[in-house]
Amino acid sequence: MARKSVKKSLIDQLRAKNANIDAFIALIDDYTAMNEMCSALRKDIKERGVLIKETNCTGREVTKPNPSIKELRDNQKAMLAILKQLNLDTDTVRVTSDDDEL
């Protein structure tokens, strides 16, 4: 998803709750940045795979999990925490127009 559309969607939800204050908008900026990081991490996992080969400190090649997997999981967890802090979930979403529906 494009950063602008995600940000607009979240801000629309805050407006519907009369909660579009600067502190919450800053959280949305963090959320959208994390969303872009998730895209980059998914791309890395797709390109390099779940397991990667790397040379360890002794010069030996080893196979290990792609670190992007952990980063993606941690990033998604942080994004969910932001949504929770903003009290945005499937039970509280407000559709503002037919164009916003999926």
Secondary structure, DSSP 8 states (H G I E B T S, - for coil): --HHHHHHHHHHHHHHTT---HHHHHHHHHHHHHHHHHHHHHHHHHHH-SEEEEE-TTS-EEEEE-HHHHHHHHHHHHHHHHHHHTT-STTT----SGGG--
